[in-house]
Amino acid sequence: MEYWDLYDRGRNKLNCRHIRGERLEKGLYHIVVHVWIVNSNNELLLTQRHPDKTFPYKWEGSGGSILAGEDSLDGALREVKEEIGIDLRGNQGKKIKTIIRDNDFCSDFLDVWLFKADFSLKETKLQETEVIGIQWVSKAALKTLFDQAEMSPSVQYLLDLLDQGLLFE
């Protein structure tokens, strides 16, 4: 069973936890992380969603809900390790954006992390129930994936980050 710490809209931590999968009451939020990794070739790492998940076969970055007791960075590091088998501890990373998502689908703070790291795709170990593919892409290739509707709708904010020059050097 997975537990999340809960927060109010001001991101003040509340003295209560939530069980993943249960309906979240209005006005309560949890924290979700999306992790983007850029290598020294100025390429962005993408993972491909498992066919049994929502938005099957679409491309995204690693991420998910942080667990009770974790902070955003700890959750980001754990998600990358679980999903692709890469330990980012010790790599240069920073939170580049927080988005408050409050709709019928979710109520959360989405923390967007960017790490700089170099590794071969051969070093990755994909979590079989989550990820079926992995690739490094250039800025031009990323834009093409968006144009071809191959990116997960949950990462549309990446287009703004591209325009702001926050992903690539």
NULOBA-561930 format. One record per residue: residue number from 1; residue in one letter; x, y, z of N, C-alpha, C, O, CB in turn. Coordinates in steps of 0.05 Angstrom, whole numbers, plus 5000, padded with zeros to 4 digits. Glycine has a CB too. Layout:
N
REC, NUM, A, X, Y, Z, X, Y, Z, X, Y, Z, X, Y, Z, X, Y, Z
...
***
This chain:
169
REC, 1, M, 5017, 4977, 5000, 5000, 5000, 5000, 5018, 5025, 5000, 5037, 5026, 5015, 4981, 5000, 5025
REC, 2, E, 5011, 5044, 4983, 5027, 5068, 4981, 5013, 5092, 4994, 4989, 5096, 4990, 5033, 5075, 4951
REC, 3, Y, 5028, 5106, 5011, 5017, 5129, 5025, 5030, 5155, 5015, 5053, 5156, 5009, 5020, 5126, 5055
REC, 4, W, 5013, 5176, 5014, 5023, 5203, 5007, 5018, 5222, 5030, 4998, 5220, 5044, 5009, 5213, 4981
REC, 5, D, 5037, 5240, 5034, 5031, 5263, 5052, 5012, 5282, 5038, 5013, 5284, 5013, 5058, 5277, 5061
REC, 6, L, 4995, 5295, 5053, 4976, 5314, 5041, 4983, 5343, 5049, 4995, 5348, 5069, 4947, 5307, 5050
REC, 7, Y, 4975, 5361, 5031, 4981, 5389, 5033, 4956, 5406, 5027, 4938, 5396, 5013, 5004, 5398, 5014
REC, 8, D, 4955, 5430, 5037, 4934, 5449, 5029, 4943, 5464, 5004, 4965, 5459, 4995, 4927, 5469, 5052
REC, 9, R, 4926, 5481, 4993, 4932, 5495, 4968, 4957, 5513, 4971, 4969, 5519, 4951, 4908, 5511, 4959
REC, 10, G, 4963, 5521, 4995, 4987, 5537, 4999, 5013, 5521, 5002, 5034, 5531, 5008, 4984, 5554, 5024
REC, 11, R, 5010, 5495, 4998, 5031, 5475, 5001, 5041, 5472, 5029, 5065, 5466, 5034, 5055, 5482, 4982
REC, 12, N, 5023, 5477, 5048, 5029, 5472, 5076, 5023, 5443, 5082, 5001, 5433, 5076, 5013, 5491, 5095
REC, 13, K, 5042, 5429, 5093, 5039, 5400, 5099, 5018, 5397, 5121, 5020, 5410, 5142, 5066, 5387, 5106
REC, 14, L, 4999, 5379, 5116, 4978, 5374, 5136, 4986, 5349, 5152, 5004, 5334, 5144, 4951, 5370, 5122
REC, 15, N, 4974, 5346, 5174, 4980, 5323, 5192, 4962, 5299, 5184, 4948, 5288, 5201, 4976, 5331, 5221
REC, 16, C, 4963, 5292, 5159, 4947, 5268, 5150, 4960, 5256, 5125, 4975, 5269, 5110, 4918, 5276, 5144
REC, 17, R, 4953, 5231, 5120, 4963, 5217, 5097, 4940, 5206, 5080, 4918, 5204, 5090, 4982, 5194, 5106
REC, 18, H, 4947, 5199, 5056, 4927, 5189, 5037, 4936, 5163, 5026, 4960, 5159, 5021, 4922, 5210, 5014
REC, 19, I, 4918, 5145, 5021, 4925, 5119, 5009, 4921, 5122, 4978, 4899, 5129, 4969, 4907, 5096, 5020
REC, 20, R, 4942, 5116, 4963, 4940, 5117, 4934, 4917, 5100, 4924, 4912, 5078, 4934, 4967, 5108, 4921
REC, 21, G, 4902, 5111, 4905, 4880, 5097, 4893, 4853, 5106, 4905, 4832, 5102, 4892, 4884, 5068, 4897
REC, 22, E, 4853, 5117, 4929, 4828, 5127, 4940, 4823, 5155, 4930, 4842, 5170, 4923, 4829, 5126, 4971
REC, 23, R, 4798, 5163, 4929, 4791, 5190, 4920, 4802, 5211, 4939, 4799, 5208, 4963, 4761, 5193, 4916
REC, 24, L, 4814, 5231, 4928, 4825, 5253, 4944, 4804, 5274, 4948, 4792, 5284, 4929, 4851, 5265, 4930
REC, 25, E, 4800, 5282, 4973, 4780, 5303, 4979, 4787, 5329, 4967, 4811, 5336, 4965, 4776, 5305, 5010
REC, 26, K, 4767, 5345, 4960, 4771, 5372, 4948, 4787, 5389, 4968, 4782, 5388, 4992, 4744, 5385, 4941
REC, 27, G, 4806, 5404, 4958, 4823, 5421, 4974, 4848, 5408, 4986, 4863, 5421, 5000, 4806, 5432, 4997
REC, 28, L, 4851, 5382, 4980, 4875, 5368, 4989, 4893, 5362, 4965, 4883, 5355, 4943, 4868, 5342, 5004
REC, 29, Y, 4919, 5363, 4969, 4938, 5360, 4947, 4960, 5341, 4956, 4966, 5338, 4980, 4950, 5387, 4938
REC, 30, H, 4973, 5329, 4937, 4998, 5314, 4942, 5019, 5324, 4922, 5013, 5341, 4906, 4993, 5282, 4940
REC, 31, I, 5043, 5313, 4924, 5065, 5323, 4907, 5072, 5301, 4887, 5075, 5278, 4894, 5090, 5331, 4923
REC, 32, V, 5074, 5309, 4862, 5082, 5292, 4839, 5108, 5305, 4828, 5111, 5329, 4827, 5059, 5290, 4817
REC, 33, V, 5126, 5287, 4819, 5150, 5297, 4806, 5152, 5287, 4778, 5145, 5265, 4772, 5175, 5288, 4823
REC, 34, H, 5163, 5304, 4761, 5171, 5296, 4734, 5201, 5302, 4732, 5210, 5324, 4741, 5155, 5312, 4711
REC, 35, V, 5216, 5283, 4722, 5245, 5286, 4722, 5255, 5285, 4693, 5249, 5266, 4678, 5259, 5264, 4738
REC, 36, W, 5269, 5306, 4685, 5281, 5308, 4658, 5311, 5307, 4661, 5322, 5320, 4679, 5272, 5334, 4643
REC, 37, I, 5324, 5292, 4644, 5353, 5289, 4644, 5364, 5298, 4618, 5355, 5289, 4596, 5361, 5259, 4651
REC, 38, V, 5384, 5316, 4618, 5397, 5325, 4594, 5426, 5316, 4596, 5439, 5319, 4617, 5395, 5356, 4591
REC, 39, N, 5437, 5306, 4574, 5465, 5297, 4574, 5483, 5319, 4562, 5473, 5340, 4554, 5467, 5271, 4557
REC, 40, S, 5509, 5313, 4561, 5528, 5333, 4551, 5526, 5337, 4521, 5538, 5356, 4511, 5556, 5325, 4559
REC, 41, N, 5511, 5320, 4507, 5506, 5324, 4478, 5481, 5341, 4474, 5472, 5345, 4451, 5503, 5297, 4464
REC, 42, N, 5471, 5352, 4496, 5447, 5369, 4495, 5422, 5353, 4485, 5406, 5363, 4469, 5451, 5393, 4477
REC, 43, E, 5420, 5328, 4494, 5398, 5311, 4488, 5381, 5306, 4513, 5392, 5305, 4535, 5407, 5284, 4475
REC, 44, L, 5355, 5303, 4510, 5337, 5299, 4532, 5329, 5269, 4532, 5324, 5258, 4511, 5312, 5317, 4529
REC, 45, L, 5328, 5258, 4556, 5320, 5230, 4559, 5290, 5227, 4560, 5277, 5241, 4575, 5333, 5217, 4584
REC, 46, L, 5279, 5209, 4543, 5251, 5203, 4543, 5246, 5174, 4549, 5262, 5157, 4541, 5238, 5211, 4516
REC, 47, T, 5224, 5169, 4563, 5216, 5141, 4568, 5189, 5137, 4555, 5173, 5156, 4553, 5215, 5134, 4598
REC, 48, Q, 5183, 5112, 4547, 5158, 5106, 4533, 5140, 5090, 4552, 5148, 5071, 4565, 5163, 5090, 4507
REC, 49, R, 5115, 5100, 4554, 5096, 5088, 4573, 5088, 5060, 4565, 5085, 5053, 4541, 5072, 5106, 4575
REC, 50, H, 5083, 5043, 4585, 5074, 5016, 4582, 5046, 5016, 4569, 5031, 5034, 4574, 5074, 5001, 4609
REC, 51, P, 5039, 4996, 4552, 5013, 4996, 4539, 4989, 4993, 4558, 4967, 4999, 4550, 5013, 4973, 4519
REC, 52, D, 4994, 4983, 4582, 4972, 4980, 4602, 4966, 5006, 4618, 4947, 5006, 4633, 4977, 4957, 4621
REC, 53, K, 4982, 5026, 4614, 4978, 5052, 4628, 4961, 5071, 4611, 4958, 5067, 4587, 5006, 5065, 4635
REC, 54, T, 4951, 5092, 4625, 4938, 5113, 4609, 4958, 5125, 4590, 4982, 5125, 4596, 4925, 5135, 4628
REC, 55, F, 4950, 5134, 4568, 4967, 5145, 4547, 4988, 5124, 4539, 5012, 5130, 4539, 4981, 5171, 4557
REC, 56, P, 4979, 5100, 4531, 4998, 5079, 4524, 5016, 5087, 4501, 5008, 5101, 4482, 4983, 5054, 4517
REC, 57, Y, 5041, 5078, 4503, 5062, 5082, 4482, 5071, 5111, 4479, 5088, 5117, 4462, 5052, 5072, 4456
REC, 58, K, 5060, 5129, 4494, 5068, 5158, 4492, 5095, 5161, 4507, 5102, 5146, 4524, 5047, 5177, 4504
REC, 59, W, 5109, 5182, 4499, 5135, 5189, 4510, 5133, 5210, 4532, 5115, 5227, 4531, 5155, 5199, 4488
REC, 60, E, 5150, 5207, 4552, 5150, 5226, 4575, 5177, 5224, 4588, 5196, 5212, 4577, 5127, 5219, 4595
REC, 61, G, 5180, 5235, 4612, 5203, 5231, 4629, 5196, 5213, 4652, 5173, 5206, 4655, 5214, 5259, 4639
REC, 62, S, 5215, 5207, 4669, 5209, 5191, 4693, 5194, 5209, 4713, 5196, 5233, 4712, 5235, 5180, 4706
REC, 63, G, 5178, 5196, 4730, 5164, 5211, 4750, 5142, 5196, 4763, 5136, 5172, 4757, 5153, 5236, 4738
REC, 64, G, 5129, 5209, 4782, 5107, 5197, 4797, 5102, 5212, 4823, 5115, 5232, 4828, 5112, 5168, 4802
REC, 65, S, 5085, 5201, 4839, 5078, 5213, 4865, 5100, 5208, 4885, 5112, 5186, 4886, 5052, 5203, 4876
REC, 66, I, 5107, 5228, 4902, 5126, 5223, 4923, 5111, 5209, 4946, 5087, 5212, 4950, 5139, 5250, 4933
REC, 67, L, 5126, 5193, 4961, 5115, 5177, 4982, 5115, 5193, 5009, 5131, 5211, 5012, 5131, 5151, 4985
REC, 68, A, 5099, 5184, 5027, 5098, 5197, 5053, 5126, 5196, 5065, 5139, 5176, 5065, 5077, 5182, 5072
REC, 69, G, 5134, 5219, 5076, 5161, 5221, 5088, 5183, 5230, 5069, 5204, 5238, 5079, 5168, 5195, 5100
REC, 70, E, 5178, 5230, 5043, 5197, 5239, 5024, 5194, 5269, 5019, 5172, 5280, 5023, 5195, 5223, 4997
REC, 71, D, 5215, 5282, 5011, 5212, 5308, 4999, 5213, 5305, 4969, 5217, 5283, 4958, 5234, 5328, 5010
REC, 72, S, 5209, 5327, 4955, 5208, 5326, 4926, 5233, 5315, 4913, 5231, 5298, 4895, 5202, 5354, 4915
REC, 73, L, 5256, 5323, 4922, 5281, 5313, 4911, 5284, 5283, 4916, 5291, 5269, 4897, 5305, 5328, 4923
REC, 74, D, 5279, 5274, 4940, 5280, 5246, 4946, 5262, 5230, 4928, 5270, 5208, 4918, 5273, 5240, 4976
REC, 75, G, 5238, 5240, 4923, 5219, 5226, 4906, 5228, 5225, 4877, 5225, 5205, 4863, 5192, 5240, 4907
REC, 76, A, 5240, 5248, 4868, 5251, 5249, 4841, 5273, 5228, 4837, 5273, 5213, 4817, 5262, 5277, 4834
REC, 77, L, 5292, 5227, 4856, 5314, 5208, 4854, 5303, 5179, 4855, 5313, 5162, 4840, 5333, 5212, 4877
REC, 78, R, 5284, 5173, 4872, 5273, 5146, 4875, 5259, 5138, 4849, 5262, 5116, 4839, 5253, 5145, 4898
REC, 79, E, 5242, 5156, 4838, 5227, 5149, 4813, 5246, 5142, 4790, 5241, 5123, 4776, 5209, 5173, 4805
REC, 80, V, 5268, 5157, 4787, 5287, 5152, 4765, 5300, 5125, 4770, 5303, 5109, 4752, 5308, 5174, 4763
REC, 81, K, 5308, 5119, 4795, 5321, 5094, 4801, 5302, 5071, 4796, 5310, 5050, 4785, 5330, 5094, 4831
REC, 82, E, 5276, 5074, 4804, 5257, 5052, 4800, 5250, 5048, 4771, 5249, 5025, 4762, 5231, 5059, 4815
REC, 83, E, 5246, 5069, 4756, 5236, 5067, 4729, 5258, 5060, 4708, 5253, 5045, 4689, 5223, 5092, 4721
REC, 84, I, 5283, 5071, 4712, 5303, 5066, 4692, 5330, 5055, 4704, 5349, 5051, 4689, 5309, 5091, 4676
REC, 85, G, 5330, 5051, 4730, 5354, 5039, 4742, 5378, 5057, 4744, 5401, 5047, 4748, 5361, 5015, 4727
REC, 86, I, 5375, 5083, 4741, 5397, 5102, 4742, 5397, 5117, 4769, 5376, 5128, 4777, 5397, 5122, 4718
REC, 87, D, 5420, 5118, 4782, 5422, 5133, 4807, 5433, 5161, 4801, 5456, 5164, 4793, 5441, 5118, 4828
REC, 88, L, 5416, 5181, 4805, 5424, 5209, 4798, 5436, 5223, 4822, 5443, 5247, 4819, 5400, 5224, 4789
REC, 89, R, 5438, 5210, 4845, 5451, 5224, 4868, 5479, 5233, 4860, 5494, 5218, 4848, 5452, 5206, 4893
REC, 90, G, 5485, 5257, 4867, 5512, 5268, 4860, 5512, 5282, 4833, 5532, 5295, 4827, 5531, 5246, 4860
REC, 91, N, 5491, 5281, 4818, 5489, 5296, 4792, 5477, 5323, 4798, 5462, 5327, 4817, 5473, 5280, 4771
REC, 92, Q, 5483, 5341, 4780, 5472, 5368, 4782, 5443, 5368, 4775, 5435, 5361, 4753, 5488, 5388, 4764
REC, 93, G, 5426, 5375, 4795, 5397, 5375, 4791, 5384, 5399, 4804, 5394, 5409, 4824, 5384, 5350, 4801
REC, 94, K, 5363, 5409, 4792, 5348, 5431, 4804, 5319, 5430, 4796, 5311, 5420, 4775, 5360, 5458, 4795
REC, 95, K, 5302, 5440, 4814, 5273, 5442, 4808, 5270, 5467, 4791, 5277, 5489, 4800, 5256, 5443, 4835
REC, 96, I, 5258, 5464, 4767, 5256, 5486, 4749, 5228, 5498, 4747, 5224, 5519, 4736, 5266, 5478, 4722
REC, 97, K, 5208, 5483, 4758, 5181, 5493, 4756, 5163, 5477, 4775, 5168, 5453, 4780, 5170, 5491, 4726
REC, 98, T, 5143, 5490, 4785, 5122, 5477, 4800, 5095, 5486, 4788, 5091, 5510, 4784, 5123, 5484, 4831
REC, 99, I, 5078, 5467, 4782, 5052, 5472, 4770, 5031, 5461, 4789, 5033, 5438, 4798, 5049, 5459, 4742
REC, 100, I, 5011, 5477, 4796, 4989, 5468, 4812, 4968, 5457, 4793, 4957, 5472, 4776, 4977, 5491, 4830
REC, 101, R, 4963, 5431, 4795, 4943, 5419, 4778, 4918, 5413, 4796, 4920, 5399, 4816, 4953, 5392, 4765
REC, 102, D, 4896, 5424, 4788, 4872, 5422, 4803, 4848, 5418, 4784, 4836, 5437, 4775, 4867, 5447, 4822
REC, 103, N, 4843, 5393, 4778, 4821, 5387, 4759, 4808, 5360, 4767, 4814, 5349, 4788, 4831, 5386, 4730
REC, 104, D, 4790, 5350, 4751, 4777, 5325, 4757, 4796, 5301, 4758, 4790, 5281, 4771, 4755, 5320, 4737
REC, 105, F, 4818, 5304, 4743, 4837, 5282, 4742, 4857, 5281, 4765, 4864, 5259, 4775, 4853, 5284, 4716
REC, 106, C, 4865, 5304, 4775, 4885, 5305, 4796, 4884, 5331, 4812, 4875, 5352, 4801, 4913, 5300, 4785
REC, 107, S, 4894, 5330, 4836, 4898, 5354, 4853, 4926, 5350, 4865, 4930, 5336, 4884, 4876, 5357, 4876
REC, 108, D, 4945, 5364, 4852, 4973, 5360, 4862, 4990, 5384, 4855, 4983, 5402, 4840, 4984, 5335, 4850
REC, 109, F, 5014, 5384, 4867, 5035, 5402, 4860, 5054, 5385, 4843, 5065, 5365, 4852, 5050, 5414, 4885
REC, 110, L, 5058, 5393, 4818, 5076, 5379, 4800, 5103, 5394, 4800, 5105, 5416, 4790, 5064, 5378, 4771
REC, 111, D, 5122, 5381, 4812, 5149, 5392, 4813, 5165, 5381, 4789, 5167, 5357, 4786, 5164, 5386, 4840
REC, 112, V, 5176, 5399, 4773, 5191, 5391, 4749, 5221, 5394, 4755, 5230, 5416, 4761, 5183, 5408, 4724
REC, 113, W, 5235, 5372, 4754, 5264, 5371, 4759, 5280, 5368, 4734, 5271, 5354, 4715, 5270, 5349, 4779
REC, 114, L, 5303, 5381, 4733, 5322, 5378, 4710, 5349, 5370, 4722, 5360, 5383, 4739, 5323, 5405, 4694
REC, 115, F, 5359, 5348, 4711, 5386, 5338, 4719, 5404, 5337, 4695, 5394, 5333, 4672, 5384, 5310, 4732
REC, 116, K, 5429, 5342, 4699, 5449, 5338, 4678, 5465, 5313, 4685, 5476, 5311, 4707, 5468, 5363, 4676
REC, 117, A, 5464, 5294, 4667, 5478, 5268, 4672, 5484, 5255, 4645, 5470, 5258, 4626, 5460, 5249, 4690
REC, 118, D, 5506, 5240, 4645, 5514, 5225, 4622, 5515, 5195, 4629, 5527, 5187, 4648, 5542, 5234, 4611
REC, 119, F, 5501, 5179, 4613, 5502, 5150, 4615, 5492, 5138, 4589, 5478, 5151, 4574, 5485, 5140, 4640
REC, 120, S, 5500, 5114, 4584, 5491, 5099, 4561, 5464, 5087, 4566, 5458, 5080, 4588, 5512, 5078, 4553
REC, 121, L, 5448, 5085, 4545, 5422, 5072, 4548, 5425, 5043, 4556, 5407, 5031, 4567, 5406, 5074, 4522
REC, 122, K, 5449, 5031, 4550, 5454, 5003, 4558, 5457, 5001, 4588, 5454, 4978, 4598, 5480, 4994, 4544
REC, 123, E, 5462, 5023, 4602, 5464, 5022, 4631, 5437, 5022, 4645, 5435, 5017, 4669, 5481, 5046, 4641
REC, 124, T, 5416, 5028, 4630, 5389, 5030, 4642, 5377, 5003, 4646, 5383, 4984, 4632, 5371, 5048, 4625
REC, 125, K, 5359, 5002, 4666, 5343, 4977, 4671, 5315, 4986, 4673, 5307, 4998, 4694, 5353, 4962, 4696
REC, 126, L, 5298, 4981, 4653, 5271, 4991, 4652, 5252, 4975, 4670, 5253, 4951, 4671, 5261, 4990, 4623
REC, 127, Q, 5236, 4990, 4685, 5216, 4977, 4703, 5194, 4966, 4684, 5179, 4981, 4671, 5204, 4998, 4724
REC, 128, E, 5191, 4940, 4683, 5174, 4926, 4664, 5145, 4935, 4664, 5133, 4935, 4642, 5175, 4897, 4668
REC, 129, T, 5134, 4942, 4686, 5106, 4950, 4688, 5101, 4979, 4681, 5078, 4988, 4679, 5095, 4944, 4715
REC, 130, E, 5123, 4994, 4678, 5120, 5023, 4674, 5131, 5033, 4646, 5118, 5048, 4633, 5135, 5038, 4695
REC, 131, V, 5155, 5023, 4639, 5170, 5034, 4617, 5176, 5012, 4596, 5186, 4990, 4604, 5196, 5048, 4627
REC, 132, I, 5171, 5017, 4570, 5177, 4997, 4550, 5198, 5007, 4530, 5208, 4991, 4514, 5152, 4990, 4534
REC, 133, G, 5206, 5032, 4532, 5226, 5043, 4514, 5240, 5067, 4526, 5230, 5079, 4544, 5214, 5050, 4487
REC, 134, I, 5263, 5073, 4515, 5279, 5096, 4525, 5296, 5106, 4502, 5305, 5091, 4485, 5297, 5087, 4549
REC, 135, Q, 5299, 5133, 4501, 5316, 5145, 4480, 5325, 5173, 4488, 5312, 5186, 4504, 5300, 5146, 4454
REC, 136, W, 5348, 5180, 4477, 5358, 5208, 4479, 5348, 5222, 4454, 5350, 5211, 4432, 5389, 5209, 4482
REC, 137, V, 5338, 5247, 4457, 5328, 5262, 4434, 5340, 5290, 4435, 5344, 5302, 4456, 5298, 5263, 4434
REC, 138, S, 5343, 5301, 4411, 5352, 5329, 4408, 5327, 5347, 4411, 5304, 5337, 4413, 5365, 5334, 4380
REC, 139, K, 5332, 5373, 4413, 5310, 5392, 4415, 5292, 5389, 4390, 5267, 5390, 4393, 5321, 5421, 4417
REC, 140, A, 5303, 5387, 4366, 5287, 5384, 4342, 5271, 5359, 4342, 5247, 5359, 4334, 5306, 5384, 4317
REC, 141, A, 5283, 5336, 4351, 5268, 5311, 4352, 5245, 5313, 4373, 5224, 5301, 4368, 5287, 5288, 4359
REC, 142, L, 5250, 5327, 4395, 5229, 5330, 4415, 5205, 5345, 4403, 5182, 5337, 4407, 5239, 5345, 4440
REC, 143, K, 5211, 5366, 4389, 5189, 5382, 4376, 5174, 5365, 4356, 5150, 5367, 4354, 5201, 5407, 4362
REC, 144, T, 5188, 5348, 4341, 5175, 5330, 4322, 5156, 5311, 4336, 5134, 5306, 4327, 5196, 5315, 4306
REC, 145, L, 5165, 5300, 4359, 5148, 5282, 4374, 5123, 5296, 4384, 5101, 5284, 4384, 5163, 5270, 4399
REC, 146, F, 5125, 5321, 4392, 5101, 5336, 4399, 5083, 5341, 4375, 5059, 5337, 4376, 5109, 5364, 4411
REC, 147, D, 5095, 5348, 4352, 5080, 5353, 4327, 5065, 5328, 4318, 5043, 5329, 4307, 5098, 5362, 4305
REC, 148, Q, 5077, 5304, 4323, 5065, 5279, 4315, 5047, 5267, 4337, 5038, 5244, 4335, 5086, 5259, 4308
REC, 149, A, 5042, 5282, 4358, 5025, 5273, 4381, 5035, 5248, 4394, 5019, 5231, 4402, 4996, 5269, 4371
REC, 150, E, 5061, 5245, 4395, 5074, 5221, 4407, 5081, 5225, 4437, 5089, 5207, 4450, 5099, 5214, 4392
REC, 151, M, 5078, 5250, 4446, 5085, 5257, 4474, 5060, 5254, 4491, 5038, 5259, 4482, 5097, 5285, 4476
REC, 152, S, 5063, 5246, 4516, 5041, 5244, 4535, 5029, 5271, 4540, 5044, 5291, 4542, 5051, 5232, 4562
REC, 153, P, 5002, 5273, 4540, 4990, 5300, 4545, 4998, 5312, 4572, 4997, 5336, 4575, 4960, 5297, 4545
REC, 154, S, 5007, 5296, 4591, 5015, 5306, 4617, 5040, 5322, 4617, 5048, 5334, 4637, 5017, 5283, 4637
REC, 155, V, 5055, 5323, 4594, 5080, 5337, 4593, 5078, 5361, 4573, 5099, 5370, 4563, 5102, 5319, 4585
REC, 156, Q, 5054, 5370, 4567, 5051, 5393, 4548, 5066, 5417, 4557, 5075, 5433, 4541, 5022, 5399, 4545
REC, 157, Y, 5070, 5421, 4583, 5085, 5443, 4594, 5113, 5445, 4584, 5126, 5466, 4585, 5085, 5442, 4625
REC, 158, L, 5124, 5422, 4573, 5151, 5422, 4562, 5154, 5442, 4540, 5176, 5453, 4536, 5158, 5394, 4552
REC, 159, L, 5133, 5447, 4525, 5135, 5467, 4503, 5141, 5494, 4514, 5157, 5509, 4502, 5108, 5467, 4487
REC, 160, D, 5129, 5502, 4536, 5135, 5527, 4549, 5164, 5528, 4559, 5178, 5548, 4556, 5116, 5533, 4572
REC, 161, L, 5173, 5506, 4571, 5201, 5505, 4580, 5220, 5507, 4557, 5241, 5519, 4560, 5205, 5478, 4596
REC, 162, L, 5213, 5495, 4535, 5230, 5498, 4511, 5232, 5527, 4502, 5254, 5538, 4497, 5219, 5481, 4487
REC, 163, D, 5208, 5540, 4500, 5207, 5568, 4492, 5223, 5586, 4511, 5235, 5606, 4503, 5179, 5578, 4491
REC, 164, Q, 5223, 5579, 4537, 5237, 5595, 4557, 5267, 5588, 4559, 5282, 5601, 4574, 5224, 5591, 4584
REC, 165, G, 5276, 5568, 4543, 5304, 5560, 4543, 5312, 5546, 4569, 5336, 5548, 4576, 5321, 5584, 4539
REC, 166, L, 5294, 5533, 4583, 5300, 5521, 4608, 5310, 5492, 4606, 5320, 5481, 4626, 5276, 5522, 4626
REC, 167, L, 5307, 5479, 4583, 5314, 5451, 4581, 5341, 5447, 4568, 5357, 5430, 4577, 5294, 5436, 4565
REC, 168, F, 5346, 5461, 4547, 5371, 5457, 4531, 5388, 5482, 4533, 5378, 5504, 4537, 5365, 5451, 4502
REC, 169, E, 5414, 5478, 4531, 5433, 5501, 4532, 5433, 5515, 4506, 5448, 5535, 4503, 5461, 5492, 4540
***
